[in-house]
Amino acid sequence: MQAWTIQDARVRFSEMLQACTVDGPQMITKRGIEAAVLVPAAEWHRLQSRVRPTLKELLLAPSGRGDLVIPPRGRGTRRPTSSY
Protein backbone atom coordinates (compact mmCIF):
# COMPACT_ATOMS: atom_id res chain seq x y z
CA MET A 1 0.00 0.00 0.00
CA GLN A 2 1.45 3.31 -1.05
CA ALA A 3 1.20 6.31 1.28
CA TRP A 4 0.32 9.76 -0.05
CA THR A 5 0.42 13.06 1.82
CA ILE A 6 -2.75 15.12 1.68
CA GLN A 7 -1.09 17.67 -0.59
CA ASP A 8 0.17 14.96 -3.00
CA ALA A 9 -3.24 13.27 -2.98
CA ARG A 10 -4.94 16.57 -3.76
CA VAL A 11 -2.54 17.60 -6.53
CA ARG A 12 -2.17 14.14 -8.09
CA PHE A 13 -5.63 12.72 -7.42
CA SER A 14 -5.98 11.14 -10.88
CA GLU A 15 -2.65 9.36 -10.42
CA MET A 16 -3.66 8.20 -6.93
CA LEU A 17 -7.01 6.94 -8.26
CA GLN A 18 -5.23 5.03 -11.03
CA ALA A 19 -2.84 3.50 -8.47
CA CYS A 20 -5.86 2.50 -6.38
CA THR A 21 -7.55 0.66 -9.23
CA VAL A 22 -4.31 -1.06 -10.33
CA ASP A 23 -2.39 -1.64 -7.07
CA GLY A 24 -5.15 -1.65 -4.46
CA PRO A 25 -5.82 0.56 -1.42
CA GLN A 26 -3.85 3.82 -1.06
CA MET A 27 -3.10 5.39 2.32
CA ILE A 28 -3.46 9.16 2.78
CA THR A 29 -1.48 10.74 5.61
CA LYS A 30 -1.86 14.07 7.36
CA ARG A 31 1.34 15.34 8.98
CA GLY A 32 2.72 11.81 8.95
CA ILE A 33 -0.33 10.27 10.64
CA GLU A 34 -2.61 7.88 8.75
CA ALA A 35 -5.83 9.77 8.01
CA ALA A 36 -7.75 7.88 5.31
CA VAL A 37 -7.59 5.06 2.78
CA LEU A 38 -8.77 5.13 -0.81
CA VAL A 39 -10.01 1.65 -1.77
CA PRO A 40 -11.35 0.30 -5.07
CA ALA A 41 -15.15 0.28 -5.32
CA ALA A 42 -15.32 -3.52 -5.61
CA GLU A 43 -13.43 -3.93 -2.34
CA TRP A 44 -15.62 -1.33 -0.64
CA HIS A 45 -18.77 -3.22 -1.67
CA ARG A 46 -17.25 -6.48 -0.43
CA LEU A 47 -16.45 -4.91 2.93
CA GLN A 48 -19.92 -3.38 3.22
CA SER A 49 -21.61 -6.71 2.55
CA ARG A 50 -19.82 -8.20 5.56
CA VAL A 51 -21.23 -5.57 7.93
CA ARG A 52 -23.79 -6.77 10.45
CA PRO A 53 -27.41 -6.51 9.27
CA THR A 54 -29.55 -3.53 10.18
CA LEU A 55 -32.43 -3.78 12.64
CA LYS A 56 -34.88 -3.63 9.75
CA GLU A 57 -33.16 -6.55 8.02
CA LEU A 58 -33.19 -8.55 11.25
CA LEU A 59 -36.90 -7.92 11.85
CA LEU A 60 -37.84 -8.83 8.29
CA ALA A 61 -35.63 -11.94 8.16
CA PRO A 62 -37.52 -15.23 7.71
CA SER A 63 -35.34 -17.04 10.24
CA GLY A 64 -35.82 -16.82 13.98
CA ARG A 65 -34.08 -14.17 16.00
CA GLY A 66 -33.38 -16.36 19.01
CA ASP A 67 -35.20 -17.71 22.00
CA LEU A 68 -37.12 -15.29 24.16
CA VAL A 69 -36.76 -16.32 27.77
CA ILE A 70 -39.61 -15.13 29.95
CA PRO A 71 -39.11 -15.80 33.66
CA PRO A 72 -42.00 -17.45 35.50
CA ARG A 73 -44.31 -15.14 37.38
CA GLY A 74 -44.10 -15.42 41.10
CA ARG A 75 -46.44 -14.48 43.83
CA GLY A 76 -45.08 -11.04 44.42
CA THR A 77 -46.57 -8.58 46.84
CA ARG A 78 -48.47 -5.58 45.66
CA ARG A 79 -47.51 -2.09 46.56
CA PRO A 80 -49.72 -0.58 49.21
CA THR A 81 -52.22 1.91 47.86
CA SER A 82 -51.75 5.41 49.08
CA SER A 83 -54.68 7.49 50.18
CA TYR A 84 -54.14 11.11 49.33
Secondary structure by P-SEA (a helix, b strand, c coil): cccccaaaaaaaaaaaaaaaacccbbbbbccccccbbbbcaaaaaaaaaaccccaaaaaaccccccbbbbcccccccccccccc
